[in-house]
Amino acid sequence: MSHERIIELAQKLKALSERGVGGERENAIDKLDRLMQRHKITFDDLETETRHLRTFRFRNRYDRDILIQIMFKVLNVRSMRISHDRGTRGMRKIQVTDAEYLEITAMHEFYWKAFKREMKIFVDAFIQKNRLFPDSAGPGKDISELSPREWDRLVKMSGMMEGMETYVPPTRGLHENN
């Protein structure tokens, strides 16, 4: 592993040791300590406060909104100058240190995956709430046959459905037999 990659890993572990919680934080501290001893790295080696214009990519408007909120959180600011070049959709640029770049990137990846999991449950709840399936679909799985994970998902969907409106399309009844 190159020296740059070792420093990069150490910076990630340092950020996690400062912002992590519980066992995550303790593991990061232990791993950072071992890595620094093995490669004779000091904390001064990790403190590169030089800011560089870094590019962050996003997939859609939800991903962009999550990315920008993470930037606010990591940089501990309420506003900032975020730039993008003309014709470069799906990218934003900001001035950050190497450590901030690594933290934003890691958090963005983590929260984007979590968002996609939650969105899948939301879409399923929306489908159920609005009965967007054929009437001939029949009953689903018996509740007693659900695994604990399936049960938790069902409870979460039910909670989401409680807060949703039921929508009736204006064409309702046009295709029904009279």
N, C-alpha and C positions, 0 to 999 in steps of 0.2 A: 504494500500500500504506500502510495506517495506521501510525502510530508504534507502537501496541501490537503489531501483526503483525510489524513489523521487530524489535522487542525480543524477541518470542517466537521468531522465527527465529534471532536472535543467541544466545539462551539455548540453543536446541537445538544450534547449532554449537559453542558453548562446551562443553556437556556431551560432545559427540562428540569434541572436541579433547582433552578430559581423559581420556576412557575408551576412545576408539577405538584401533585397532591399525594399524600400518603406514601404507599409503597412505591409508586411510580417515581416520586421525588428521591426516595432513599436509594432505589436501584440506580438512578441516574448519578447520584453523588458517588456511590461505590464504583461504578463503571468509569466515571470521569477520573477519579483518584487513581485507579489502576492504569488507565490509559496514559495519564500524565506522567506517572512514575516510570512506566515501561519505555516511553518515548522521550523522557526528560523534557517535558513541556511545562512551561510556567503559565500562570494566569496572564502575565503580560503578553505572552505569545497569542493568547486568545482575544485580547482587547484590540481589535482593529476597528477603530472608530471612524475610519475614512468612509464617507458616504459615496455611493456610486448610483448612477441611474440604472435601475434594474427593471426588467420587463416581467410582468405577471400575466399569465394567460387565463382566460375564462371561456366557458362553453356557451353560456346563454345569460339572459338578464338575471336569473336567480343566482347563478354562479358568480356573476359580477357583483351583485349586492352582498353576497356572503364574503367574497374576497375583500371588498372595500371595508366592510365592518371589521374584519380581522385586521386589516391595516390600521384602522383607528385604535383597536384594542392593543395591538402589539406596540404601536408607537405612542400610545396613551395620549391621543389628541382627538379633538372633536371635528377638526377640519384639516385639510391638507391640499397641496397642489398635486393633482394627479393628471398626468398628461398622456396623450396618445397621438400617434402620427396619423395623418390623413390616410385613409384607405387601409388601416390596420385594425380591422374589426376583431374583437376578442382579445385585445391586449391593453394593458394599462402600465404606465411607467411611473415610478417614484424613486426619490433619493433615499436609500437605506444603507445601513451598515451590512456587512456580510452576515453577522449574527441575526439581525432583524430579517434579512432576506430568508435565511434558513427557517426561522421560526414562522414567518408568514406562510412560506411554502408548505411546511409540515402541517400547520393548523388548517390551511386551506384544503389540503388533500383530505385530512381527517373529517372536517365538517362537511365537505361536499359529499363524501360517502354516506355520512349520517343523514344528510338532507335527502339524498336519493332513497334511502331506506324509508324515511318518514313519508316522502311523497308517494311511494308505492302503497303504503297503508292508507294515505289520504284518498288516493284515486279509487282504491277498492271500497272505502267507506262511501265515497260519493256515488259509485255505481250501485251499492246496496241501498243507500238512502233514496235514490231516485228509481230504483227497480229497473235498471238498464240491462235487462237480460230477458230471454224469452219466457213467456208464461209456462211453457212446457218444460222448463229446466228441471222441475221437480225439486224435492227437498234436498238439502245439502247433507253433509256429514252430521251424524248424531252427536250432540254435545258431549256425551259420555265417552266418545271415541277420540276426542281431541287430545293432543299432546299438551304438556304444560306451555310450550312455546306457542302452539296454535291458540290455546286459551288466552294467553296474554295478548296476542295479536287481536283476537276477537274483542276482548275488553277494550283495547285501545281504539279499535275501529268504532265500537259502540259509543265511546266517549266523543269521538270526532263527529259521529252522525248526529248526536244530540245537539251540537252547536250549528248544524247545517240546515239550510232551508231545503224544502222539497220543491223541486221545479216541475211544472207541468207545461209541456210544449204547446204552442198554439194549434198545432195540427192534431192534437190528441183526439182520437175517435174517428179520424178519417179512414183508417185502415181496418176498423173493427167491423164485423158482420152485423147487420141490422136485423 
